[in-house]
Each structure stands twice: as structure tokens, then as C-alpha cells.
Amino acid sequence: MDNRQPLPRILPQTIAMGGGTFESAVDGSAPLRRHPDWIKARIPSGETYQEVRRLLNGLSLHTVCAEAQCPNVGECWDQRTATIMILGDTCTRACGFCAVKTGKPTVHDLDEPRRVAEAIRGLGLDHVVVTSVARDDLADGGASVFADTIRRLRDACPEMGVEVLIPDFNGEEAPLWTVMAAGPDILNHNVETVARLQKPVRKRARYDRSLGVLERAKVYARELNPSAAVHTKSSIMVGLGETRPELHQTFVDLRAVDCDILTVGQYLRPSPAHLPVERYYHPDEFAEMRQEALALGFKHVESGPLVRSSYHARDQVPDAEARRAERAARSGGASSAVAPSAPAPRPTPTIDADGRVLYRPD
């Protein structure tokens, strides 16, 4: 006798969420979800992909590509690009969207910057992105390791662009100053989502704190080396329950702290333990958001379903060729550090009587 329960019958009724189609079970259980047709990532394979994988593994280096289950790992590694993740593979925070494991880190590897520089020299890149887990257990949040990594990359690959994607360092000024004194070309710090959703999505982070990181980075860069053009960058995930007006306000807030580069991508749930996807945005909507953000004054906007913070990062650098020539001509590092000054107050966006955000199209 077969005692197995029959599978729930599926009705032809569908629910549209941002272009995705989801079928409802007749027993009232949660809809069976599938990604919409435009969410398609390349399967990791190929000789170059395997070569990059062997190189990184051989030097005991972590990448956010693998640890965070990035859907673009096949494409990026096949193009000999990767985002290196320093300070171990265990994060002290437990954000609701992130696949990186959390817990109490047991490793603080001071030799890691050397191995990162060795690996990147072997890849022969024009641009590298270095990020990290959050290390709230360290006195400086890992800022000194970021700085050492930047300097070693400069020595190993002097003509290469260096971008760092940093945590918020709990809003402390000294760690951010340490990173900026090492002279990155791009300082990336992600707000991740709109102000209203910060607590469920990022938990220990704060929206205003993140805006402050981006603002102070520009101030410190100008004080350290007035002739160097350091750009700031941030990233937003969509599909977590935000509204379009909230997204627009986030764009406005980022421009108000002079953020230069913006990336916008679809949130994809790493596992059932993470926050659910509330909505899938159509590619046309990503195109609209790109134009919307460019109108606010961003120098570059990357917006698409599979866009991530470091996706096509080398193509997002304003005046990349001129900047490479400048780096090659420079003989020394950043200027001597002096005490950081407080940033100017962040300007307030203009709101009309109906609550709409006003901005100049230029």
C-alpha cells in the first residue's frame, strides 16, 4: 500500500511580481517561486576560470565571488577578474541578505596583503577590487590590513587601479583615515538598501553612518592629496520591499554626499534562512533607474538584474586611461597624514508641496 501523500495540485492562476511568474498551490501553501526569464547567470567553467580558481586557492585567498555566491563568478573569472576578500571568511555581522558565514573570527593573518599582491600580479589586471568581511573584533576594524594591501598592490602593479569596498568601521574616523591615507582610486561603501529597511537588511549598520563614510572619504582624500581624483561608490539591492520613491530618495542622498558611482542590482535570496525576495524588477525598470540616477549627477551608473557592487568594476572608473597614466607618472605615495577635519554638513534635498524630490536634470 502506498502511504505517500499526493503533491499539491497547481492551479493555472499566476501571480506577477515585477515580471516574475509564480504559481499558487491549491492547499494554500507558499507559491512556488522561480526566477523570471531574464535572471540567467553563466555556469562557471572553462580553462581560464579554472586557472584563476587554482591561483586563488593556491595562495589561500578568499573571494567575495565564491563566499557570497555571486551569480557572475563564471563570467568574471573567465575574464581574469575577481574581487578579493581579505580578513578571513567569517563576518562578525549577520546581515539578512548575505551568504558569507558569520561568527567569531579566529584568524588575523598579517601576511595576507603580501599574498593578495602576489595573486593579483599573476592575474595581470587593469583594475582590482578588494573587500572584506566586517571585523568588529579588531580594534581598527581591519583598516590597517586594507591599507597594507593597497600599498603592496601599488608596489606590485603600479599602473593598476585599486578599489576598496569597506565596512563602516562603526562610524569611527581613524580607521577610515588609515584606508584613505594608503591612496585607493575608488572608495566603495554600500548602503545596500533604502533608509526604512536598514535594520532588517543590515542590522548593525546605519543609513546615516554609511552616508557619513562616503562623505568623509572625499574630505580625507582632498586633504591627503589635493591633486588626486578619488571617487566614491555605493551599491543598492532592489527587491527587498522598497518603493520607487524610496529608491529615488536614496539616489538623492548619495549624490548629496558627492558619491560618484552607483550600482543597482536585483536581490537574490541565497537560502531559505535569508530575507525573501519581495519583488523582481524588469530590465526596463533598471534602465529607467539608470537614467534617473544619471540625471542626478552620478558619473557612472551600472544598473541591471545581475549587477553587483564589483561587476564590470574596471569599466566604471571615470577617465580610467588618464588615471592610469597619472599613476604611472607618480613617484611617491599619498602625502603625509594630518589630523582629519570634520566634513561639511550634508545638504538637504529639495522637496515640493506634494512630497516629490526636486532635482536639476543637469
Phi and psi in degrees as a GROMACS rama.xvg file:
@    title "Ramachandran Plot"
@    xaxis  label "Phi"
@    yaxis  label "Psi"
@TYPE xy
-92.1644  110.876  ASP-2
-94.7823  5.28875  ASN-3
-67.9817  141.783  ARG-4
-78.5333  139.639  GLN-5
-67.9609  149.63  PRO-6
-68.4517  146.594  LEU-7
-60.5834  138.809  PRO-8
-73.974  137.955  ARG-9
-99.9737  127.435  ILE-10
-81.1145  154.833  LEU-11
-72.5802  -9.26012  PRO-12
-60.8742  140.634  GLN-13
-126.201  156.739  THR-14
-120.046  124.341  ILE-15
-95.6597  126.766  ALA-16
-131.475  99.5361  MET-17
61.0777  29.1309  GLY-18
99.7953  -17.492  GLY-19
-79.5298  153.366  GLY-20
-115.631  132.64  THR-21
-135.228  130.601  PHE-22
-97.4195  140.412  GLU-23
-94.978  135.592  SER-24
-80.375  143.988  ALA-25
-69.761  -20.4794  VAL-26
-84.514  5.54458  ASP-27
85.6147  2.1771  GLY-28
-70.6969  170.456  SER-29
-60.0898  146.043  ALA-30
-59.2428  147.589  PRO-31
-78.0544  117.359  LEU-32
-94.5452  147.104  ARG-33
-145.578  152.098  ARG-34
-67.9949  148.112  HIS-35
-65.5491  167.809  PRO-36
-60.9133  -27.1418  ASP-37
-82.9348  -4.46397  TRP-38
-92.2667  86.3439  ILE-39
-134.862  121.562  LYS-40
-110.047  152.538  ALA-41
-72.4433  135.532  ARG-42
-72.6688  126.93  ILE-43
-60.1629  124.368  PRO-44
-170.265  177.496  SER-45
100.975  158.119  GLY-46
-65.6009  -43.3705  GLU-47
-65.9496  -41.7055  THR-48
-56.7172  -46.4678  TYR-49
-65.9839  -35.3316  GLN-50
-65.1784  -46.278  GLU-51
-62.8904  -41.2652  VAL-52
-61.0103  -44.3568  ARG-53
-65.3243  -41.0462  ARG-54
-61.5795  -47.3612  LEU-55
-67.6875  -42.8016  LEU-56
-66.2818  -36.6429  ASN-57
-65.2635  -26.4434  GLY-58
-99.6018  11.6417  LEU-59
54.8455  46.1644  SER-60
-107.94  146.014  LEU-61
-99.3921  151.37  HIS-62
-126.932  145.774  THR-63
-68.9652  -22.3514  VAL-64
-56.0795  -45.6899  CYS-65
-86.2503  -46.2086  ALA-66
-65.6169  -35.5069  GLU-67
-97.4712  8.901  ALA-68
57.1489  46.4579  GLN-69
-65.476  133.144  CYS-70
-71.8698  -10.4435  PRO-71
-100.3  9.67641  ASN-72
-59.4715  -38.1463  VAL-73
-63.3357  -46.9308  GLY-74
-64.9754  -47.8847  GLU-75
-67.5631  -46.2773  CYS-76
-66.9312  -31.3181  TRP-77
-68.7572  -22.3899  ASP-78
-95.6514  12.7952  GLN-79
60.3861  41.8595  ARG-80
-127.394  144.248  THR-81
-156.088  153.945  ALA-82
-104.424  111.836  THR-83
-77.4556  136.015  ILE-84
-112.269  113.023  MET-85
-96.0205  175.516  ILE-86
68.5423  28.4884  LEU-87
91.2059  -171.775  GLY-88
-119.535  11.967  ASP-89
-119.577  121.018  THR-90
-95.9615  143.726  CYS-91
-83.4774  -3.05233  THR-92
-114.441  160.998  ARG-93
-128.749  70.4281  ALA-94
-68.2833  146.957  CYS-95
-71.9369  -9.26449  GLY-96
-110.246  -13.6828  PHE-97
-98.8498  138  CYS-98
-88.5921  -8.98442  ALA-99
-65.1075  137.006  VAL-100
-68.2829  150.214  LYS-101
-118.492  158.669  THR-102
155.761  -157.905  GLY-103
-100.326  109.607  LYS-104
-60.71  144.554  PRO-105
-113.459  -2.63907  THR-106
-125.234  136.73  VAL-107
-134.514  90.4961  HIS-108
-91.6598  103.565  ASP-109
-75.986  -10.8674  LEU-110
-88.7753  -5.7069  ASP-111
-58.1285  -43.1954  GLU-112
-56.2495  -38.6097  PRO-113
-63.5441  -43.4901  ARG-114
-69.1957  -34.0339  ARG-115
-62.2461  -47.6496  VAL-116
-61.5069  -38.93  ALA-117
-63.755  -43.1534  GLU-118
-66.1091  -44.2024  ALA-119
-67.7831  -36.4591  ILE-120
-61.3421  -36.4277  ARG-121
-70.227  -25.7073  GLY-122
-81.5247  -25.5537  LEU-123
65.3837  53.595  GLY-124
-92.0965  156.604  LEU-125
-86.1754  -24.6113  ASP-126
-152.719  137.19  HIS-127
-129.386  146.368  VAL-128
-116.173  129.249  VAL-129
-119.425  124.948  VAL-130
-127.218  -173.266  THR-131
-157.501  165.501  SER-132
-73.4015  164.086  VAL-133
-75.9874  131.998  ALA-134
-123.376  71.5809  ARG-135
-68.3126  -10.9697  ASP-136
-78.6748  -15.353  ASP-137
-94.8981  146.006  LEU-138
-59.1883  -37.9746  ALA-139
-106.494  12.7807  ASP-140
67.6631  10.1573  GLY-141
93.7854  8.01988  GLY-142
-60.1924  -38.4324  ALA-143
-65.5172  -32.8919  SER-144
-70.8848  -39.5843  VAL-145
-57.0096  -49.2952  PHE-146
-62.4381  -44.1228  ALA-147
-62.8384  -39.196  ASP-148
-63.4512  -44.5789  THR-149
-59.2079  -47.2091  ILE-150
-64.2692  -40.9395  ARG-151
-67.9442  -35.5004  ARG-152
-65.6053  -37.8612  LEU-153
-61.6342  -42.1537  ARG-154
-67.8573  -40.9196  ASP-155
-76.0139  -36.9691  ALA-156
-138.608  75.0997  CYS-157
-62.6785  -23.1212  PRO-158
-96.3561  2.49981  GLU-159
-88.1043  141.68  MET-160
-75.5455  139.502  GLY-161
-120.4  120.844  VAL-162
-117.83  135.811  GLU-163
-120.335  134.061  VAL-164
-107.33  105.152  LEU-165
-107.146  157.347  ILE-166
-76.0914  -176.854  PRO-167
-86.2567  -4.87917  ASP-168
51.9045  30.921  PHE-169
55.878  25.603  ASN-170
78.6889  5.31052  GLY-171
-76.4161  141.619  GLU-172
-78.9465  -40.2967  GLU-173
-58.6334  -46.2548  ALA-174
-61.5833  -39.8831  PRO-175
-64.751  -40.5432  LEU-176
-60.2685  -41.0003  TRP-177
-59.0892  -44.6532  THR-178
-66.12  -46.0849  VAL-179
-67.2978  -31.3647  MET-180
-64.9832  -21.978  ALA-181
-78.9214  -12.3877  ALA-182
81.6533  49.3901  GLY-183
-68.3574  153.861  PRO-184
-78.6682  -36.2342  ASP-185
-132.687  129.39  ILE-186
-105.013  113.824  LEU-187
-109.97  127.849  ASN-188
-143.692  125.854  HIS-189
-93.0303  131.95  ASN-190
-80.5335  -20.7595  VAL-191
71.0438  -45.9459  GLU-192
-153.252  -178.917  THR-193
-74.4523  166.575  VAL-194
-58.227  -42.1246  ALA-195
-63.5786  -29.651  ARG-196
-100.798  8.7348  LEU-197
-58.6306  -45.2194  GLN-198
-63.6671  -50.8203  LYS-199
-68.8413  -27.6903  PRO-200
-86.5349  -44.395  VAL-201
-114.38  -12.6169  ARG-202
58.3118  -84.5446  LYS-203
-82.1011  -8.61801  ARG-204
-87.7786  165.39  ALA-205
-135.537  141.273  ARG-206
-59.9551  -53.9097  TYR-207
-62.1892  -34.3689  ASP-208
-63.5603  -42.5235  ARG-209
-65.7168  -40.786  SER-210
-61.7945  -37.4366  LEU-211
-64.7971  -36.5305  GLY-212
-60.1257  -47.3596  VAL-213
-65.0986  -39.2375  LEU-214
-66.4562  -48.6821  GLU-215
-67.1245  -32.062  ARG-216
-58.3422  -41.8977  ALA-217
-66.3699  -42.6267  LYS-218
-61.1329  -48.2285  VAL-219
-63.9792  -39.5206  TYR-220
-61.6352  -41.7352  ALA-221
-66.2337  -38.0354  ARG-222
-70.6091  -36.8013  GLU-223
-73.8229  -39.8468  LEU-224
-154.241  90.0362  ASN-225
-59.0902  -23.3455  PRO-226
-86.5819  -12.5339  SER-227
-87.9639  134.627  ALA-228
-96.4203  94.1827  ALA-229
-94.5156  128.223  VAL-230
-101.67  150.38  HIS-231
-111.815  155.892  THR-232
-147.965  149.121  LYS-233
-148.221  165.816  SER-234
-136.398  147.578  SER-235
-130.436  135.949  ILE-236
-96.4842  140.551  MET-237
-115.404  156.826  VAL-238
105.363  11.6206  GLY-239
-101.345  3.45912  LEU-240
113.222  5.46168  GLY-241
-73.8522  165.182  GLU-242
-109.032  161.863  THR-243
-63.0076  -41.6624  ARG-244
-59.9979  -36.4195  PRO-245
-65.82  -38.8001  GLU-246
-63.9839  -43.0639  LEU-247
-60.4306  -42.4165  HIS-248
-62.6149  -35.5473  GLN-249
-65.5197  -42.0657  THR-250
-58.4296  -45.2649  PHE-251
-61.0374  -44.8997  VAL-252
-63.0749  -38.5739  ASP-253
-67.8949  -39.8922  LEU-254
-67.9483  -30.5592  ARG-255
-64.7257  -23.1704  ALA-256
-103.403  18.9222  VAL-257
63.6673  36.1093  ASP-258
-70.6946  132.114  CYS-259
-92.9122  -36.6285  ASP-260
-125.263  135.717  ILE-261
-130.226  136.309  LEU-262
-120.999  139.106  THR-263
-130.922  124.481  VAL-264
-141.322  165.06  GLY-265
-79.0539  129.465  GLN-266
-70.7306  132.172  TYR-267
-123.484  127.132  LEU-268
-69.4081  120.244  ARG-269
-68.9577  -32.428  PRO-270
-161.083  167.412  SER-271
-61.7761  -17.5494  PRO-272
-80.058  -10.5528  ALA-273
-97.1389  171.604  HIS-274
-58.7568  141.052  LEU-275
-74.8073  157.364  PRO-276
-78.8999  121.418  VAL-277
-87.6484  -25.4134  GLU-278
-163.016  141.54  ARG-279
-102.158  127.144  TYR-280
-87.9031  141.111  TYR-281
-77.3054  149.826  HIS-282
-53.1841  -33.1545  PRO-283
-62.7256  -35.0214  ASP-284
-68.4349  -36.86  GLU-285
-64.419  -38.2535  PHE-286
-64.193  -40.3661  ALA-287
-63.4526  -43.1269  GLU-288
-65.3352  -33.6269  MET-289
-62.5507  -47.9725  ARG-290
-63.595  -39.3511  GLN-291
-60.1182  -44.084  GLU-292
-72.2958  -39.3169  ALA-293
-62.0892  -35.2753  LEU-294
-64.6193  -23.8741  ALA-295
-80.6382  -13.1185  LEU-296
114.339  5.82459  GLY-297
-62.2514  142.326  PHE-298
-77.1017  -28.0003  LYS-299
-151.485  137.982  HIS-300
-132.864  123.888  VAL-301
-109.104  117.318  GLU-302
-139.272  119.856  SER-303
-176.719  163.517  GLY-304
-55.282  -40.6253  PRO-305
-102.552  11.1896  LEU-306
-68.3366  134.369  VAL-307
-125.856  170.472  ARG-308
-54.4815  -36.2944  SER-309
-106.572  8.95648  SER-310
-68.9396  125.955  TYR-311
54.2752  37.5219  HIS-312
-59.9819  -36.6162  ALA-313
-67.6144  -23.4918  ARG-314
-84.578  -6.37208  ASP-315
-95.3622  -3.51903  GLN-316
-80.7966  117.477  VAL-317
-62.2048  135.653  PRO-318
54.6332  46.2298  ASP-319
-59.6  -43.3421  ALA-320
-64.1478  -44.317  GLU-321
-64.429  -36.2577  ALA-322
-69.1467  -36.6338  ARG-323
-65.1059  -39.2001  ARG-324
-65.4519  -38.4177  ALA-325
-64.5286  -42.1614  GLU-326
-63.1619  -39.9825  ARG-327
-65.9446  -30.6255  ALA-328
-83.3371  -18.1589  ALA-329
-71.9514  137.81  ARG-330
-99.8331  -29.8443  SER-331
-117.919  179.089  GLY-332
-88.5591  -154.45  GLY-333
-68.6467  157.44  ALA-334
-69.0927  166.77  SER-335
-60.1605  140.506  SER-336
-74.8843  143.02  ALA-337
-128.375  169.711  VAL-338
-61.6375  133.332  ALA-339
-68.6285  146.558  PRO-340
-105.176  161.081  SER-341
-71.6114  138.998  ALA-342
-70.2554  157.412  PRO-343
-67.283  153.68  ALA-344
-57.9663  140.491  PRO-345
-72.1634  128.449  ARG-346
-64.5757  152.242  PRO-347
-95.985  128.513  THR-348
-61.3864  151.794  PRO-349
-84.6733  129.275  THR-350
-119.577  132.088  ILE-351
-83.562  -177.956  ASP-352
-64.0803  -24.1013  ALA-353
-91.3979  5.20132  ASP-354
84.5385  11.4418  GLY-355
-87.6867  145.661  ARG-356
-80.2742  128.124  VAL-357
-102.935  136.752  LEU-358
-148.715  156.481  TYR-359
-82.4816  133.849  ARG-360
-63.4256  -17.3087  PRO-361
